[in-house]
Amino acid sequence: MDQRTPPDLHSDMVAAARAVSLSAGQRAQAEDRDDGFPAADVADLVRLGLLAAPIPSDLGGSGLGEEPGAWKLADVLRLVGYGSLALGRLYEGHVNALQLIAQYGDLGQRARLFADAGAGHLFGVWNTEPPGGGVVIEDCGDGSRLGGVKTFASGSGFVTRALVTGRSPGGETLMLVVPLPAGARADLSAWRAHGMRASATGTLDFNGLALLPDAVLGNPDDYFRQPVFSSGAWRFTAVQLGGIEAVFDVWRAHLVGTGREADPHQLARLGEGAIAVEGARQWVARAAAMATDGMLAPERVVAFVNLARLAVEKAGLDVLQLAQRSVGLQGFLRTHPLERLTRDLATYLRQPAPDRALTGAAAEILRTRAMAGDLWSGVAV
Ligand SMILES: Cc1cc2nc3c(=O)[nH]c(=O)nc-3n(C[C@H](O)[C@H](O)[C@H](O)COP(=O)(O)OP(=O)(O)OC[C@H]3O[C@@H](n4cnc5c(N)ncnc54)[C@H](O)[C@@H]3O)c2cc1C
C-alpha cells in the first residue's frame, strides 16, 4: 500500500486524496454504525482543498476532472473509495453536483454555488424516490413550494446543498439546487444496511420548503440528457475500484500474516484476484477517458460506460468471493478488517438497472456494422 504523506497537499490533488484515504481508512471502522457519518473525513476534504477542487478552472478553481481522460479525478475517486467507500460515495455525489452546475448553471448560479462549495458546503445529487412519490413543485399564491421526499439520499442531514430532481406542475422534470440546514428534515431510520452504514443514506423530507427563484438549473429534462446522464456512471466505478483494491490488499496481507502465501490454491486465487483488479482498473480508465474526451458518438459512449459498470461489478463480485474463500471464517468476524470492507463493497456494487445497462450496450453493438476492434475507436459506423 503506497500511502505516503506528500510534501505539499494543496498543490497535488492526488496526493491530497492519498492523505484523506489513509486517515479515512483508519476511522472507517468506528463510523460503521447505523448513525455513522465520516464527518472528520469530510472536514479533511475541505481542509485539503478536495471539496473545492472540481470548481472549473475558468472560474478560479482547480478544475479537477478537466485533465485529459479525467485521469486525476479517476485516481482521486479511487483513492478516497480505497480509504472509505462511504466517504467515496459522498464525494462522488459532491463532484457530480458540481459538474452538473458547471454544465447547466447560468453565470449567477455558478458563481453563487461554487462559492458555497469553496466555503465547505457538501453537495449531493438525489434522484431516487419512492414508487409513485418523489419531489413535486407546487404553485402557491405566494410563490412555489416543494412537496414530497427523496429516498436513498446519501449524506441526508449532512448535505447542505442538494441537487434534486422534481416534477413541475406541468409534469416536466426539473433540476433544483436546494439549500438545506444541517441536521434537519433527514430520516435515517430505514437505513439499517448490510454495508455503507456511514453514508447516511436516508429519506429527506422537502414538504413545505419554499422554492427560491434561482433554484432551477438548466431546462426541463436536462438531468436525463445523454450521454452525460449515463456516462457519468464512470465516476462510481472509480470509487468501487478503490473498494475492490482495499479488499484485495487486506486479503493479501492476511495470507502473508498467517503464513499461507505459499499454498498453490491460495496463490491461484490471488492470481485470479489480481487479474480482476487490473481488469477493473483498465475499464475505469477507459470509461473515464471516453466519457470526457468527446471522441465517440453519445450512444457509443453510453454503451461503453454501461459495459464498464458491469465489468467492474463482476470484478468486485469475483474479488469478494475469492477473498472470502481464501481467508475463510476469520474474514466474517467483526474483528477482522475484511468483514466491514466486504459488506461495504457488496452494498455499493448495487447500482440502478444493471440488466438494462448490459442489454442496452449489447443492442448498441448489434446496431453497428463496425468490426469488433473498431467499436470503441472512433472510426466505427
Ligand atoms: C450506499 C448507497 C448510496 C446511495 N445514494 C444515493 C443518492 O445519494 N442519490 C440517489 O439518487 N440514489 C442513491 N442511491 C440509490 C442508487 O442510485 C440506486 O437507486 C440503487 O443503488 C439501486 O439499486 P437496486 O439494486 O435496488 O437497483 P434496481 O435498479 O432496482 O435493480 C435491482 C434488480 O432489478 C432489476 N430491475 C431494475 N428495473 C427493473 C424492472 N423495471 N423490471 C424488472 N427488473 C428490474 C435490475 O436489473 C437488478 O437486477 C444509493 C445507493 C447506495 C447503495
The ligand as a MOL file (V3000), in Angstrom:
LIG
                    3D

  0  0  0     0  0            999 V3000
M  V30 BEGIN CTAB
M  V30 COUNTS 53 58 0 0 0
M  V30 BEGIN ATOM
M  V30 1 C -24.8210 3.4060 -0.4880 0
M  V30 2 C -25.7780 3.9500 -1.4910 0
M  V30 3 C -25.9620 5.3150 -1.5670 0
M  V30 4 C -26.8900 5.8580 -2.4590 0
M  V30 5 N -27.0300 7.2030 -2.5420 0
M  V30 6 C -27.8700 7.7340 -3.4560 0
M  V30 7 C -28.0010 9.1570 -3.5920 0
M  V30 8 O -27.3430 9.9430 -2.9010 0
M  V30 9 N -28.8560 9.6330 -4.5130 0
M  V30 10 C -29.6150 8.8080 -5.2880 0
M  V30 11 O -30.3780 9.3130 -6.1220 0
M  V30 12 N -29.5410 7.4650 -5.1640 0
M  V30 13 C -28.6780 6.9130 -4.2760 0
M  V30 14 N -28.5810 5.5550 -4.1730 0
M  V30 15 C -29.5170 4.7200 -4.9030 0
M  V30 16 C -28.9230 4.2400 -6.2160 0
M  V30 17 O -28.7870 5.3070 -7.1200 0
M  V30 18 C -29.8230 3.2070 -6.8290 0
M  V30 19 O -31.1390 3.6510 -6.8810 0
M  V30 20 C -29.7960 1.9290 -6.0810 0
M  V30 21 O -28.4910 1.5950 -5.7660 0
M  V30 22 C -30.4370 0.9020 -6.9760 0
M  V30 23 O -30.0920 -0.3900 -6.5170 0
M  V30 24 P -31.0170 -1.6120 -6.7910 0
M  V30 25 O -30.1320 -2.8240 -6.6750 0
M  V30 26 O -32.2370 -1.5610 -5.9530 0
M  V30 27 O -31.3930 -1.3620 -8.3330 0
M  V30 28 P -32.5680 -1.7980 -9.2380 0
M  V30 29 O -32.4750 -0.9350 -10.4540 0
M  V30 30 O -33.8970 -1.8790 -8.5560 0
M  V30 31 O -32.1080 -3.2560 -9.6270 0
M  V30 32 C -32.3800 -4.4290 -8.8840 0
M  V30 33 C -32.5750 -5.5620 -9.8630 0
M  V30 34 O -33.8220 -5.3970 -10.5720 0
M  V30 35 C -33.5830 -5.2690 -11.9690 0
M  V30 36 N -34.5630 -4.3040 -12.4640 0
M  V30 37 C -34.4490 -2.9500 -12.4980 0
M  V30 38 N -35.5650 -2.4060 -13.0290 0
M  V30 39 C -36.4110 -3.4390 -13.3080 0
M  V30 40 C -37.7260 -3.5210 -13.8640 0
M  V30 41 N -38.3880 -2.4200 -14.2350 0
M  V30 42 N -38.2680 -4.7370 -14.0140 0
M  V30 43 C -37.6090 -5.8520 -13.6220 0
M  V30 44 N -36.3830 -5.8510 -13.1000 0
M  V30 45 C -35.7800 -4.6410 -12.9430 0
M  V30 46 C -32.1330 -4.8370 -12.0860 0
M  V30 47 O -31.5510 -5.1250 -13.3290 0
M  V30 48 C -31.4950 -5.6280 -10.9300 0
M  V30 49 O -31.2980 -6.9610 -11.3210 0
M  V30 50 C -27.6500 4.9910 -3.3000 0
M  V30 51 C -27.4220 3.6060 -3.2440 0
M  V30 52 C -26.4970 3.0850 -2.3650 0
M  V30 53 C -26.2670 1.6030 -2.3540 0
M  V30 END ATOM
M  V30 BEGIN BOND
M  V30 1 1 1 2
M  V30 2 1 2 3
M  V30 3 2 2 52
M  V30 4 2 3 4
M  V30 5 1 4 5
M  V30 6 1 4 50
M  V30 7 2 5 6
M  V30 8 1 6 7
M  V30 9 1 6 13
M  V30 10 2 7 8
M  V30 11 1 7 9
M  V30 12 1 9 10
M  V30 13 2 10 11
M  V30 14 1 10 12
M  V30 15 2 12 13
M  V30 16 1 13 14
M  V30 17 1 14 15
M  V30 18 1 14 50
M  V30 19 1 15 16
M  V30 20 1 16 17
M  V30 21 1 16 18
M  V30 22 1 18 19
M  V30 23 1 18 20
M  V30 24 1 20 21
M  V30 25 1 20 22
M  V30 26 1 22 23
M  V30 27 1 23 24
M  V30 28 2 24 25
M  V30 29 1 24 26
M  V30 30 1 24 27
M  V30 31 1 27 28
M  V30 32 2 28 29
M  V30 33 1 28 30
M  V30 34 1 28 31
M  V30 35 1 31 32
M  V30 36 1 32 33
M  V30 37 1 33 34
M  V30 38 1 33 48
M  V30 39 1 34 35
M  V30 40 1 35 36
M  V30 41 1 35 46
M  V30 42 1 36 37
M  V30 43 1 36 45
M  V30 44 2 37 38
M  V30 45 1 38 39
M  V30 46 1 39 40
M  V30 47 2 39 45
M  V30 48 1 40 41
M  V30 49 2 40 42
M  V30 50 1 42 43
M  V30 51 2 43 44
M  V30 52 1 44 45
M  V30 53 1 46 47
M  V30 54 1 46 48
M  V30 55 1 48 49
M  V30 56 2 50 51
M  V30 57 1 51 52
M  V30 58 1 52 53
M  V30 END BOND
M  V30 END CTAB
M  END
